[in-house]
Amino acid sequence: MDIKAVILDFGGTLADGGLEWDPYHEVIRSFLSSHGYNIPMKDLKKALRGALSDLNRVRAKGKELTFEEVYSNFLSKLEVRYDNEMLEYLHENFKKHYLSPFIPCVEEVLEELSSKYKVALLSNTMSDQPRLLLEEAGYDKYFDAIYCSRDLGVRKPNPEIFDIVLTELGVSPVEAVHVGDSVEADMYGARESGITGVWIKTPDQPVWNGHAVASICDLPALLKILGDG
C-alpha cells in the first residue's frame, strides 16, 4: 500500500477524557443566576438534555452543529435572553470542564508520522477544543490540516467530511489511512469513503475485522507493515 496521508481522530485516539458534569452544571446555574435567572437544577438539566437530543437528531443525519447553536437552543428552552458574550462564556466553561489529556506517546508519534506522510486531524465535535489543545501543546505544527466537524457542518461517518479532508491533502482514498476509536464513525466512515481504517481498540464497540492497534503508540509500526506490504 502506498500510504501518503494519515487522518487522525482526536478523542479516544490522541487524547482521553470527558466532561465533569456536576461542577459543569453548577457553574452554568451560578452564571445564569448572576444574570437574574434563578433556575432550578432539574429544569437546567432538562433543558440541556433537550438541546442535546435536538443535536443528536441532526447528527443522526450526518450533519453537525456548533456549540453556540446548541447552547442557543438550550438557553431558549429556559427563556433566557442571551448574547454572544454569554455563549462565549458557556463555551469556555465547557472547555474548562472537558478534560482531554494527551496519550503520553502522542508527540513522538506525530513527529514520526509528519516526517513520512501528510497528517490531518478529523474530529467529531461541536467545540473547537481539539484545535486549541493541539495549538497549546505545540502539536499543531505536525498537521497539514486540522478539521473539527463544527467547522464543516457535517460529521463522520458522512463521506462528505472525508472528501473534504482528502481534497485538502491532495490524495486519493486509496492513499490514505484513517485512525480512530469509533467503529461506527471512524471505521465505517473510512470504509464507505474507500479509505483504509485503523481502529484504536476500544471497549463496547461493534465488531471490526479490519486493521487495529491497542493505542496510537502502536500506529507507526503498523503503517510500516502496511506500506511494506
N, C-alpha and C positions, 0 to 999 in steps of 0.2 A: 504494500500500500504506500502510495506517495503522499505522505502527510505534509500539508503546507500550512494548516491552521488548526489551532486548538481553541475551542469555545468553552468557557468555564462558567458554571453556575456559581452562586455566592453562598447563600445559607445552606449549611449541611455539606458543603463542598470545600470552600475556602475558610469558612468560619462556622462556629456553632453558637447557639444561644436561643434566646426567646424573650418575650415580654414579661416584666414583673407586674402582673395585673393589679394586685391590691394597691400598692403605692401609686401606680399609674392612675387608677380610678380616683384615688384620694386627691391627687394633685389637680385633676380636672375639676372635681367638685369644689375644691377650695378656690380655684381660679374663677369658676363661674360665680361662686358666692361673692368674691371680691368685686364682681361686676353687677351685683344686685340680684343674682339668680340663685336663690336658696333651694336647690333641687335635691330631693331625697335620693340616696344612693340607688335604691331599687329602680327609680324612674330613669336615672342616668344610665344604669346598666341596660335597662330595657331599650332605651333609645339607641345605645351603641350597638346592641345586638341587632336591632332592626336595620341600622345603617350598614352593618357588616353583612347581613343577609341580602340586602339590596346589592352590595358589592359582589357577593358570590353568584348572584343571578347573572350579573354582567360577565363575570369571569367564566361561567359555565358556557358562554358563547365564544370563548377565546379572546375576549376583549379585556381591557383594563381601565381602571380609574386612577386618579391621583389621590394622594392623601387629602388634599384640600377639597376635592369633590366629595369624598366620603364623609369628611367631618363637617362640611357644609350641610349635608343631609342630616347628620347626627344633630347638629345644633338647631336645624329647622324643626326636627321632631320634638325638641324641647322648647320650641318657640322662643329661642334666644336670638336676639338681633346681633349679628356678628359682622366683622370686617376682616380685611386681610391680615391685620396685625394680630387679631385673635387666632386666626387659623395658623399663622406662623408660630405663635407661642405653643399651640397644641402640637404642631409638628415637631418642634424642638423637644417638647416633653416626651413625645413618642420615642424619639431617637435617644433621649437620655435613659429611658427605661427599657429599651430593647437592646439588651446586651449581646454583642456579637464578637467574642474574642476569636482571633485567627488561630487556625490549626498551627502548631509550632513550626512545622516544616515549610510553611507556605512561601516565605520569601525565597528560600533555597530552590523550591520547585519552580516558582515564577521566573527566577533568574535563568534557570536551565532551559525552561520552555521558550522564553523570549529570545534565547540565543540560537534556537533552531527553527522556530515556527512563528507565524503571526499568531497573536494571542488576543482573544476578545472575552469580555465579561458579558453574560446574558442572564439577568436576574429577574425573576417574577416578583415584583414589589410595587406597592403604591407609594413608597417612600424613595428618596434619593440617598438613603443612608449607605448602601453598599459603595456608591461612588465616593462619598465623603470619607468613609472609613479607609478606603484604599488611598485616597489623597493624604489623609492624616498620617498613615503609616509610611507614606512614600512609595507604595507599591504600584501606584498608577503608572509609573514610568515603564512598567513591564508590559503594558497593554497597548495594542494598536487601536482598540475600540472598546468603549465601556457603555453598555446599554442597560437601563432599567426599564421594565415594561411600562411604568408610568409615563415615560417619555414618548412612547410609541403608540399607546392606546390599544395594544394587543399583547398577549402573553403566551408563553409556552403552554400547551403543545401546538398552538396555532402555527402552521408552516410559514405564515406571513412574517413572523418575527425572525425566524431563522433565515428567510430570504433576505431580509434587511441586513443582517449581520454578514452573510456571505457576500453580498454586493459590496458592502463597506470594505471587506477584507480582500476582495478581488479574487476569490477562489470558488471552485465548483463544489457541490456537495460531496463528491467522492474524494475530495482532497482535504476534507475537514473531519475533525473528531469533536463531539460534544460530550462534556463530562458533567454529571450531576447526580444528586441523591434521590430524585423523584423518578420512579419508573414511568408514571403516567405523563408528567410534564416534560421531563428531560429525555428519557429513553424513547417513549412513543413519539414524542415530537421530533426527535432527531431521525428516527426511522422513517416517519412519514415524509421527511424532507430529504431523504436519501443520504443522510449523514451517519457516519459510524458513531454509535453511542458507547460510552464507557460509564458504567454505573458505579457510584460510590455506595458500597453495600450498607444498607440502612434497614433497621427493623421495621416490621409492619408495612411492607411494600409488596405489590404484586410480584409474581414470579417473573424474573428476567433471565433469559438463557443466553444473552449476549456477553460481551466483554464486561468485566467487573474487577474492581480493586477494593481492598479493605479501607483505604484512605487516599487522599490526594498525594500523600507521601510516596505511594507506590506507582503513581502515574507515569513518570519518566521512563521507568523500566518497561512498562507495558507498551508504551508508544515506540520504544526502540524495537521490541519484538514485532509489533505490527508493521513498522517501517521496513525492517529487515525481511519480513515475510512477503 
